[in-house]
């Protein structure tokens, strides 16, 4: 598995983003709030199994430099640990839309963001498997 974060893995479609926030499930694992949705229409099997968007609140971090700094660290933590999530999604052959929102009030060290991202991805697998069980029954 390649440790890259390509354009295809980013969630850019306004229609998909609106659907994610209106119909998606969410949970909080500080300093992240995660909103996810299992996409029914996986338009191509060659594409990535998950598309994500990362956001940092302008209300909490006024300066764009700070918001970009946190997003850069979040992206790096996700990029290095996404392989376990991708394996799980390939196994169940589903497509997942995910929004990672930073809800912390201060900038946390990279190590802590990295550890929490690992916990977030594990919980995301658990939460999405609950949805699979609900769909199968």
C-alpha positions as CSV (number, residue, x, y, z in Angstrom):
1,X,0.0,0.0,0.0
2,X,1.3,3.4,-0.9
3,X,1.3,6.1,1.7
4,X,0.0,8.9,-0.4
5,X,-3.1,11.1,-0.2
6,X,-4.2,11.7,-3.7
7,X,-6.8,14.0,-5.2
8,X,-9.2,11.0,-5.7
9,X,-9.1,10.4,-1.9
10,X,-10.2,13.9,-1.1
11,X,-13.9,14.7,-0.9
12,X,-14.6,17.6,-3.2
13,X,-18.1,17.1,-4.5
14,X,-20.5,19.6,-3.0
15,X,-23.4,17.2,-3.4
16,X,-21.5,14.4,-1.6
17,X,-20.4,16.8,1.2
18,X,-24.0,18.0,1.7
19,X,-25.2,14.4,1.8
20,X,-22.5,13.4,4.3
21,X,-23.5,16.1,6.8
22,X,-27.2,15.7,6.3
23,X,-27.4,11.9,6.4
24,X,-24.2,10.8,8.1
25,X,-23.5,9.4,11.5
26,X,-21.0,11.0,13.8
27,X,-19.0,10.4,17.0
28,X,-16.4,12.5,18.9
29,X,-13.0,11.3,20.0
30,X,-11.2,14.4,21.2
31,X,-9.7,16.4,19.5
32,X,-11.7,15.1,16.4
33,X,-15.3,15.0,15.5
34,X,-16.0,12.3,12.8
35,X,-18.9,12.3,10.4
36,X,-19.2,9.3,8.2
37,X,-21.5,7.9,5.6
38,X,-21.5,4.6,3.7
39,X,-21.9,5.6,0.1
40,X,-24.3,3.3,-1.9
41,X,-23.1,4.3,-5.3
42,X,-19.5,3.3,-5.6
43,X,-19.2,4.6,-9.2
44,X,-15.9,2.9,-9.9
45,X,-14.1,0.0,-8.3
46,X,-10.7,1.4,-9.2
47,X,-11.1,4.4,-7.0
48,X,-10.2,4.6,-3.3
49,X,-12.5,3.0,-0.8
50,X,-12.7,6.1,1.3
51,X,-12.9,9.8,0.5
52,X,-12.4,12.3,3.3
53,X,-12.4,16.0,4.1
54,X,-10.5,17.7,6.9
55,X,-11.6,20.9,8.5
56,X,-10.6,23.2,11.3
57,X,-13.0,25.8,12.8
58,X,-12.4,29.4,11.9
59,X,-14.2,30.3,15.1
60,X,-11.5,28.6,17.3
61,X,-8.4,29.4,15.1
62,X,-8.7,32.9,13.6
63,X,-5.4,32.8,11.7
64,X,-5.3,30.8,8.5
65,X,-1.7,29.9,9.3
66,X,-2.9,28.0,12.4
67,X,-5.7,26.3,10.6
68,X,-3.5,25.1,7.8
69,X,-0.8,23.9,10.3
70,X,-3.4,21.7,12.1
71,X,-4.8,20.4,8.8
72,X,-1.4,19.5,7.6
73,X,-0.7,17.5,10.7
74,X,-4.1,15.8,10.5
75,X,-3.5,14.9,6.9
76,X,-0.2,13.4,7.7
77,X,-1.6,11.3,10.6
78,X,-4.4,10.0,8.4
79,X,-2.0,9.3,5.4
80,X,0.3,7.2,7.6
81,X,-2.5,5.1,9.2
82,X,-5.2,4.8,6.5
83,X,-4.0,1.3,5.4
84,X,-5.9,-0.5,8.1
85,X,-9.1,1.3,7.3
86,X,-8.6,0.6,3.6
87,X,-8.1,-3.1,4.2
88,X,-11.3,-3.2,6.2
89,X,-13.3,-1.4,3.5
90,X,-11.9,-3.5,0.7
91,X,-12.8,-6.6,2.6
92,X,-16.4,-5.5,2.9
93,X,-16.4,-3.9,-0.6
94,X,-17.9,-0.6,0.5
95,X,-17.2,3.1,-0.1
96,X,-17.0,5.4,2.8
97,X,-17.3,9.2,3.0
98,X,-15.6,10.7,6.1
99,X,-15.2,14.2,7.5
100,X,-12.5,14.8,10.1
101,X,-13.3,18.0,12.1
102,X,-10.8,19.4,14.6
103,X,-12.7,20.5,17.7
104,X,-9.7,21.1,20.0
105,X,-9.2,24.6,21.5
106,X,-5.4,24.5,21.2
107,X,-2.7,23.1,18.9
108,X,-1.7,19.6,20.1
109,X,1.6,18.0,19.4
110,X,1.9,15.8,16.3
111,X,2.5,12.7,18.4
112,X,-0.8,13.1,20.2
113,X,-2.7,13.9,17.0
114,X,-1.1,10.7,15.4
115,X,-2.2,8.5,18.3
116,X,-5.7,9.9,18.4
117,X,-6.0,9.4,14.6
118,X,-5.2,5.7,15.1
119,X,-8.0,5.4,17.7
120,X,-10.4,7.3,15.4
121,X,-9.7,4.9,12.5
122,X,-10.3,1.9,14.8
123,X,-13.5,3.4,16.1
124,X,-14.6,4.2,12.5
125,X,-14.2,0.6,11.6
126,X,-16.3,-0.5,14.6
127,X,-19.0,2.1,13.9
128,X,-19.2,1.2,10.2
129,X,-19.4,-2.5,11.0
130,X,-22.4,-1.8,13.2
131,X,-24.0,-0.1,10.2
132,X,-23.1,-3.2,8.1
133,X,-24.9,-5.5,10.6
134,X,-27.9,-3.2,10.5
135,X,-28.0,-3.4,6.7
136,X,-27.6,-7.1,6.6
137,X,-30.5,-7.9,9.0
